[in-house]
């Protein structure tokens, strides 16, 4: 296999900007959970209620990931990924319930 073929395979799998971070994934998951919950509860969806918590989740998960994985030169542990998913789900549900 030539080097040009290898680089094309890696770019198509990881995307143009490289692999997605766990923080980005959690921000997307928050949006995917929050919007249907707000539609089902017949409440108003605003940019602030969608964007600010997603940004805070992104910063929180990336900050913890930087502290745990990058400082210790280790891979991201599975408990951190599962824990950040649980925090994301709880944030989406609590934001949908609290907003009126």
Helices and strands as residue ranges (DSSP letters): H 3-14, H 22-40, H 47-65, I 66-70, H 78-98
